[in-house]
Amino acid sequence: MKKKALNELNDYIREQTTQEILKEILVILSQMNETIKRIEKALNDHTDFVKGGF
């Protein structure tokens, strides 16, 4: 009985930890996506400037 309860608790903790890690990964991916969008915009603006400036 005690061993089963401990195993269930370990499973619960493992699941919660996995969910927290996945949430952190999602935040990081979202930040990376925003950074990529800013880089794309900067490159497009630079390309437009080069085309128009020369």
HTML snippet that shows the backbone in 3Dmol.js (N, CA, C, O; Angstrom):
<script src="https://3Dmol.org/build/3Dmol-min.js"></script>
<div id="view" style="width:600px;height:400px;position:relative"></div>
<script>
const pdb = `
ATOM      1  N   MET A   1       0.842  -1.208   0.000  1.00  0.00           N
ATOM      2  CA  MET A   1       0.000   0.000   0.000  1.00  0.00           C
ATOM      3  C   MET A   1       0.870   1.250   0.000  1.00  0.00           C
ATOM      4  O   MET A   1       0.664   2.165  -0.796  1.00  0.00           O
ATOM      5  N   LYS A   2       1.850   1.274   0.908  1.00  0.00           N
ATOM      6  CA  LYS A   2       2.731   2.424   1.009  1.00  0.00           C
ATOM      7  C   LYS A   2       3.527   2.613  -0.291  1.00  0.00           C
ATOM      8  O   LYS A   2       3.681   3.732  -0.781  1.00  0.00           O
ATOM      9  N   LYS A   3       4.025   1.506  -0.835  1.00  0.00           N
ATOM     10  CA  LYS A   3       4.812   1.562  -2.076  1.00  0.00           C
ATOM     11  C   LYS A   3       3.957   2.082  -3.238  1.00  0.00           C
ATOM     12  O   LYS A   3       4.423   2.871  -4.061  1.00  0.00           O
ATOM     13  N   LYS A   4       2.714   1.634  -3.292  1.00  0.00           N
ATOM     14  CA  LYS A   4       1.809   2.097  -4.365  1.00  0.00           C
ATOM     15  C   LYS A   4       1.571   3.603  -4.241  1.00  0.00           C
ATOM     16  O   LYS A   4       1.581   4.323  -5.239  1.00  0.00           O
ATOM     17  N   ALA A   5       1.360   4.065  -3.031  1.00  0.00           N
ATOM     18  CA  ALA A   5       1.137   5.496  -2.812  1.00  0.00           C
ATOM     19  C   ALA A   5       2.369   6.300  -3.216  1.00  0.00           C
ATOM     20  O   ALA A   5       2.251   7.364  -3.825  1.00  0.00           O
ATOM     21  N   LEU A   6       3.544   5.791  -2.878  1.00  0.00           N
ATOM     22  CA  LEU A   6       4.785   6.474  -3.257  1.00  0.00           C
ATOM     23  C   LEU A   6       4.959   6.498  -4.772  1.00  0.00           C
ATOM     24  O   LEU A   6       5.369   7.510  -5.341  1.00  0.00           O
ATOM     25  N   ASN A   7       4.650   5.392  -5.412  1.00  0.00           N
ATOM     26  CA  ASN A   7       4.741   5.343  -6.868  1.00  0.00           C
ATOM     27  C   ASN A   7       3.774   6.326  -7.520  1.00  0.00           C
ATOM     28  O   ASN A   7       4.121   6.993  -8.494  1.00  0.00           O
ATOM     29  N   GLU A   8       2.577   6.411  -6.986  1.00  0.00           N
ATOM     30  CA  GLU A   8       1.592   7.367  -7.522  1.00  0.00           C
ATOM     31  C   GLU A   8       2.060   8.799  -7.317  1.00  0.00           C
ATOM     32  O   GLU A   8       1.897   9.644  -8.196  1.00  0.00           O
ATOM     33  N   LEU A   9       2.641   9.069  -6.154  1.00  0.00           N
ATOM     34  CA  LEU A   9       3.165  10.405  -5.887  1.00  0.00           C
ATOM     35  C   LEU A   9       4.318  10.729  -6.838  1.00  0.00           C
ATOM     36  O   LEU A   9       4.391  11.833  -7.377  1.00  0.00           O
ATOM     37  N   ASN A  10       5.209   9.772  -7.039  1.00  0.00           N
ATOM     38  CA  ASN A  10       6.320   9.978  -7.981  1.00  0.00           C
ATOM     39  C   ASN A  10       5.809  10.236  -9.389  1.00  0.00           C
ATOM     40  O   ASN A  10       6.324  11.110 -10.088  1.00  0.00           O
ATOM     41  N   ASP A  11       4.801   9.483  -9.809  1.00  0.00           N
ATOM     42  CA  ASP A  11       4.216   9.686 -11.137  1.00  0.00           C
ATOM     43  C   ASP A  11       3.614  11.082 -11.255  1.00  0.00           C
ATOM     44  O   ASP A  11       3.779  11.757 -12.271  1.00  0.00           O
ATOM     45  N   TYR A  12       2.918  11.504 -10.213  1.00  0.00           N
ATOM     46  CA  TYR A  12       2.301  12.832 -10.212  1.00  0.00           C
ATOM     47  C   TYR A  12       3.372  13.924 -10.313  1.00  0.00           C
ATOM     48  O   TYR A  12       3.243  14.861 -11.101  1.00  0.00           O
ATOM     49  N   ILE A  13       4.425  13.789  -9.508  1.00  0.00           N
ATOM     50  CA  ILE A  13       5.505  14.784  -9.523  1.00  0.00           C
ATOM     51  C   ILE A  13       6.175  14.810 -10.901  1.00  0.00           C
ATOM     52  O   ILE A  13       6.465  15.879 -11.438  1.00  0.00           O
ATOM     53  N   ARG A  14       6.414  13.639 -11.456  1.00  0.00           N
ATOM     54  CA  ARG A  14       7.046  13.559 -12.775  1.00  0.00           C
ATOM     55  C   ARG A  14       6.178  14.247 -13.823  1.00  0.00           C
ATOM     56  O   ARG A  14       6.685  14.985 -14.668  1.00  0.00           O
ATOM     57  N   GLU A  15       4.878  14.004 -13.766  1.00  0.00           N
ATOM     58  CA  GLU A  15       3.954  14.618 -14.728  1.00  0.00           C
ATOM     59  C   GLU A  15       3.936  16.134 -14.575  1.00  0.00           C
ATOM     60  O   GLU A  15       3.964  16.860 -15.569  1.00  0.00           O
ATOM     61  N   GLN A  16       3.889  16.619 -13.327  1.00  0.00           N
ATOM     62  CA  GLN A  16       3.875  18.059 -13.086  1.00  0.00           C
ATOM     63  C   GLN A  16       5.171  18.694 -13.573  1.00  0.00           C
ATOM     64  O   GLN A  16       5.155  19.767 -14.175  1.00  0.00           O
ATOM     65  N   THR A  17       6.294  18.029 -13.311  1.00  0.00           N
ATOM     66  CA  THR A  17       7.588  18.542 -13.748  1.00  0.00           C
ATOM     67  C   THR A  17       7.645  18.616 -15.265  1.00  0.00           C
ATOM     68  O   THR A  17       8.125  19.601 -15.827  1.00  0.00           O
ATOM     69  N   THR A  18       7.157  17.576 -15.926  1.00  0.00           N
ATOM     70  CA  THR A  18       7.133  17.562 -17.385  1.00  0.00           C
ATOM     71  C   THR A  18       6.286  18.711 -17.920  1.00  0.00           C
ATOM     72  O   THR A  18       6.678  19.380 -18.876  1.00  0.00           O
ATOM     73  N   GLN A  19       5.134  18.939 -17.310  1.00  0.00           N
ATOM     74  CA  GLN A  19       4.264  20.031 -17.760  1.00  0.00           C
ATOM     75  C   GLN A  19       4.942  21.383 -17.576  1.00  0.00           C
ATOM     76  O   GLN A  19       4.822  22.257 -18.435  1.00  0.00           O
ATOM     77  N   GLU A  20       5.657  21.564 -16.462  1.00  0.00           N
ATOM     78  CA  GLU A  20       6.362  22.829 -16.225  1.00  0.00           C
ATOM     79  C   GLU A  20       7.465  23.032 -17.257  1.00  0.00           C
ATOM     80  O   GLU A  20       7.652  24.136 -17.770  1.00  0.00           O
ATOM     81  N   ILE A  21       8.188  21.968 -17.555  1.00  0.00           N
ATOM     82  CA  ILE A  21       9.253  22.057 -18.558  1.00  0.00           C
ATOM     83  C   ILE A  21       8.657  22.403 -19.921  1.00  0.00           C
ATOM     84  O   ILE A  21       9.199  23.242 -20.640  1.00  0.00           O
ATOM     85  N   LEU A  22       7.553  21.766 -20.276  1.00  0.00           N
ATOM     86  CA  LEU A  22       6.913  22.048 -21.564  1.00  0.00           C
ATOM     87  C   LEU A  22       6.422  23.497 -21.631  1.00  0.00           C
ATOM     88  O   LEU A  22       6.508  24.134 -22.681  1.00  0.00           O
ATOM     89  N   LYS A  23       5.910  24.013 -20.521  1.00  0.00           N
ATOM     90  CA  LYS A  23       5.479  25.417 -20.486  1.00  0.00           C
ATOM     91  C   LYS A  23       6.666  26.339 -20.719  1.00  0.00           C
ATOM     92  O   LYS A  23       6.558  27.315 -21.461  1.00  0.00           O
ATOM     93  N   GLU A  24       7.798  26.039 -20.091  1.00  0.00           N
ATOM     94  CA  GLU A  24       9.003  26.852 -20.280  1.00  0.00           C
ATOM     95  C   GLU A  24       9.480  26.794 -21.730  1.00  0.00           C
ATOM     96  O   GLU A  24       9.882  27.809 -22.298  1.00  0.00           O
ATOM     97  N   ILE A  25       9.433  25.602 -22.324  1.00  0.00           N
ATOM     98  CA  ILE A  25       9.838  25.452 -23.731  1.00  0.00           C
ATOM     99  C   ILE A  25       8.925  26.277 -24.621  1.00  0.00           C
ATOM    100  O   ILE A  25       9.393  26.914 -25.565  1.00  0.00           O
ATOM    101  N   LEU A  26       7.634  26.273 -24.334  1.00  0.00           N
ATOM    102  CA  LEU A  26       6.679  27.050 -25.116  1.00  0.00           C
ATOM    103  C   LEU A  26       6.990  28.546 -25.038  1.00  0.00           C
ATOM    104  O   LEU A  26       6.927  29.251 -26.046  1.00  0.00           O
ATOM    105  N   VAL A  27       7.323  29.024 -23.845  1.00  0.00           N
ATOM    106  CA  VAL A  27       7.683  30.438 -23.675  1.00  0.00           C
ATOM    107  C   VAL A  27       8.936  30.760 -24.491  1.00  0.00           C
ATOM    108  O   VAL A  27       8.991  31.780 -25.177  1.00  0.00           O
ATOM    109  N   ILE A  28       9.929  29.892 -24.414  1.00  0.00           N
ATOM    110  CA  ILE A  28      11.175  30.114 -25.156  1.00  0.00           C
ATOM    111  C   ILE A  28      10.922  30.131 -26.662  1.00  0.00           C
ATOM    112  O   ILE A  28      11.452  30.984 -27.374  1.00  0.00           O
ATOM    113  N   LEU A  29      10.112  29.187 -27.146  1.00  0.00           N
ATOM    114  CA  LEU A  29       9.797  29.145 -28.574  1.00  0.00           C
ATOM    115  C   LEU A  29       9.056  30.403 -29.018  1.00  0.00           C
ATOM    116  O   LEU A  29       9.295  30.924 -30.108  1.00  0.00           O
ATOM    117  N   SER A  30       8.164  30.881 -28.171  1.00  0.00           N
ATOM    118  CA  SER A  30       7.429  32.103 -28.485  1.00  0.00           C
ATOM    119  C   SER A  30       8.385  33.293 -28.586  1.00  0.00           C
ATOM    120  O   SER A  30       8.273  34.118 -29.493  1.00  0.00           O
ATOM    121  N   GLN A  31       9.320  33.369 -27.646  1.00  0.00           N
ATOM    122  CA  GLN A  31      10.310  34.455 -27.680  1.00  0.00           C
ATOM    123  C   GLN A  31      11.186  34.352 -28.917  1.00  0.00           C
ATOM    124  O   GLN A  31      11.501  35.361 -29.547  1.00  0.00           O
ATOM    125  N   MET A  32      11.580  33.134 -29.264  1.00  0.00           N
ATOM    126  CA  MET A  32      12.397  32.942 -30.466  1.00  0.00           C
ATOM    127  C   MET A  32      11.631  33.374 -31.706  1.00  0.00           C
ATOM    128  O   MET A  32      12.198  33.990 -32.609  1.00  0.00           O
ATOM    129  N   ASN A  33      10.348  33.053 -31.750  1.00  0.00           N
ATOM    130  CA  ASN A  33       9.515  33.435 -32.883  1.00  0.00           C
ATOM    131  C   ASN A  33       9.459  34.956 -33.024  1.00  0.00           C
ATOM    132  O   ASN A  33       9.565  35.482 -34.132  1.00  0.00           O
ATOM    133  N   GLU A  34       9.294  35.657 -31.910  1.00  0.00           N
ATOM    134  CA  GLU A  34       9.266  37.122 -31.944  1.00  0.00           C
ATOM    135  C   GLU A  34      10.603  37.686 -32.420  1.00  0.00           C
ATOM    136  O   GLU A  34      10.640  38.650 -33.184  1.00  0.00           O
ATOM    137  N   THR A  35      11.693  37.084 -31.969  1.00  0.00           N
ATOM    138  CA  THR A  35      13.025  37.531 -32.387  1.00  0.00           C
ATOM    139  C   THR A  35      13.208  37.324 -33.888  1.00  0.00           C
ATOM    140  O   THR A  35      13.741  38.193 -34.577  1.00  0.00           O
ATOM    141  N   ILE A  36      12.769  36.180 -34.387  1.00  0.00           N
ATOM    142  CA  ILE A  36      12.873  35.901 -35.824  1.00  0.00           C
ATOM    143  C   ILE A  36      12.059  36.913 -36.625  1.00  0.00           C
ATOM    144  O   ILE A  36      12.507  37.388 -37.668  1.00  0.00           O
ATOM    145  N   LYS A  37      10.869  37.240 -36.138  1.00  0.00           N
ATOM    146  CA  LYS A  37      10.043  38.242 -36.834  1.00  0.00           C
ATOM    147  C   LYS A  37      10.757  39.591 -36.891  1.00  0.00           C
ATOM    148  O   LYS A  37      10.735  40.263 -37.921  1.00  0.00           O
ATOM    149  N   ARG A  38      11.395  39.990 -35.776  1.00  0.00           N
ATOM    150  CA  ARG A  38      12.120  41.267 -35.756  1.00  0.00           C
ATOM    151  C   ARG A  38      13.308  41.235 -36.718  1.00  0.00           C
ATOM    152  O   ARG A  38      13.576  42.218 -37.408  1.00  0.00           O
ATOM    153  N   ILE A  39      14.017  40.108 -36.766  1.00  0.00           N
ATOM    154  CA  ILE A  39      15.154  39.970 -37.684  1.00  0.00           C
ATOM    155  C   ILE A  39      14.673  40.042 -39.128  1.00  0.00           C
ATOM    156  O   ILE A  39      15.281  40.726 -39.951  1.00  0.00           O
ATOM    157  N   GLU A  40      13.588  39.343 -39.439  1.00  0.00           N
ATOM    158  CA  GLU A  40      13.034  39.381 -40.796  1.00  0.00           C
ATOM    159  C   GLU A  40      12.655  40.802 -41.188  1.00  0.00           C
ATOM    160  O   GLU A  40      12.934  41.239 -42.305  1.00  0.00           O
ATOM    161  N   LYS A  41      12.016  41.526 -40.267  1.00  0.00           N
ATOM    162  CA  LYS A  41      11.618  42.904 -40.550  1.00  0.00           C
ATOM    163  C   LYS A  41      12.843  43.780 -40.788  1.00  0.00           C
ATOM    164  O   LYS A  41      12.869  44.588 -41.717  1.00  0.00           O
ATOM    165  N   ALA A  42      13.852  43.614 -39.945  1.00  0.00           N
ATOM    166  CA  ALA A  42      15.074  44.408 -40.104  1.00  0.00           C
ATOM    167  C   ALA A  42      15.746  44.101 -41.442  1.00  0.00           C
ATOM    168  O   ALA A  42      16.222  45.010 -42.122  1.00  0.00           O
ATOM    169  N   LEU A  43      15.786  42.833 -41.815  1.00  0.00           N
ATOM    170  CA  LEU A  43      16.394  42.471 -43.102  1.00  0.00           C
ATOM    171  C   LEU A  43      15.591  43.031 -44.263  1.00  0.00           C
ATOM    172  O   LEU A  43      16.165  43.522 -45.235  1.00  0.00           O
ATOM    173  N   ASN A  44      14.268  42.962 -44.171  1.00  0.00           N
ATOM    174  CA  ASN A  44      13.427  43.518 -45.230  1.00  0.00           C
ATOM    175  C   ASN A  44      13.599  45.029 -45.322  1.00  0.00           C
ATOM    176  O   ASN A  44      13.695  45.580 -46.419  1.00  0.00           O
ATOM    177  N   ASP A  45      13.638  45.695 -44.180  1.00  0.00           N
ATOM    178  CA  ASP A  45      13.835  47.151 -44.185  1.00  0.00           C
ATOM    179  C   ASP A  45      15.192  47.498 -44.785  1.00  0.00           C
ATOM    180  O   ASP A  45      15.308  48.450 -45.557  1.00  0.00           O
ATOM    181  N   HIS A  46      16.203  46.736 -44.435  1.00  0.00           N
ATOM    182  CA  HIS A  46      17.545  46.985 -44.958  1.00  0.00           C
ATOM    183  C   HIS A  46      17.579  46.756 -46.466  1.00  0.00           C
ATOM    184  O   HIS A  46      18.182  47.537 -47.202  1.00  0.00           O
ATOM    185  N   THR A  47      16.929  45.680 -46.928  1.00  0.00           N
ATOM    186  CA  THR A  47      16.884  45.386 -48.352  1.00  0.00           C
ATOM    187  C   THR A  47      16.171  46.515 -49.103  1.00  0.00           C
ATOM    188  O   THR A  47      16.628  46.951 -50.159  1.00  0.00           O
ATOM    189  N   ASP A  48      15.053  46.981 -48.550  1.00  0.00           N
ATOM    190  CA  ASP A  48      14.318  48.092 -49.170  1.00  0.00           C
ATOM    191  C   ASP A  48      15.182  49.334 -49.221  1.00  0.00           C
ATOM    192  O   ASP A  48      15.175  50.062 -50.215  1.00  0.00           O
ATOM    193  N   PHE A  49      15.931  49.582 -48.146  1.00  0.00           N
ATOM    194  CA  PHE A  49      16.800  50.756 -48.089  1.00  0.00           C
ATOM    195  C   PHE A  49      17.893  50.644 -49.166  1.00  0.00           C
ATOM    196  O   PHE A  49      18.163  51.611 -49.878  1.00  0.00           O
ATOM    197  N   VAL A  50      18.510  49.480 -49.279  1.00  0.00           N
ATOM    198  CA  VAL A  50      19.579  49.292 -50.266  1.00  0.00           C
ATOM    199  C   VAL A  50      19.038  49.450 -51.682  1.00  0.00           C
ATOM    200  O   VAL A  50      19.665  50.087 -52.527  1.00  0.00           O
ATOM    201  N   LYS A  51      17.864  48.864 -51.934  1.00  0.00           N
ATOM    202  CA  LYS A  51      17.267  48.981 -53.272  1.00  0.00           C
ATOM    203  C   LYS A  51      16.924  50.437 -53.593  1.00  0.00           C
ATOM    204  O   LYS A  51      17.155  50.914 -54.704  1.00  0.00           O
ATOM    205  N   GLY A  52      16.373  51.123 -52.605  1.00  0.00           N
ATOM    206  CA  GLY A  52      15.941  52.499 -52.838  1.00  0.00           C
ATOM    207  C   GLY A  52      17.082  53.501 -52.752  1.00  0.00           C
ATOM    208  O   GLY A  52      17.032  54.550 -53.394  1.00  0.00           O
ATOM    209  N   GLY A  53      18.103  53.195 -51.974  1.00  0.00           N
ATOM    210  CA  GLY A  53      19.179  54.144 -51.733  1.00  0.00           C
ATOM    211  C   GLY A  53      20.248  54.179 -52.798  1.00  0.00           C
ATOM    212  O   GLY A  53      20.939  55.184 -52.963  1.00  0.00           O
ATOM    213  N   PHE A  54      20.387  53.078 -53.524  1.00  0.00           N
ATOM    214  CA  PHE A  54      21.478  53.056 -54.518  1.00  0.00           C
ATOM    215  C   PHE A  54      20.890  52.974 -55.890  1.00  0.00           C
ATOM    216  O   PHE A  54      21.626  52.944 -56.876  1.00  0.00           O
TER     217      PHE A  54
END
`;
const viewer = $3Dmol.createViewer("view");
viewer.addModel(pdb, "pdb");
viewer.setStyle({}, {cartoon: {color: "spectrum"}});
viewer.zoomTo();
viewer.render();
</script>
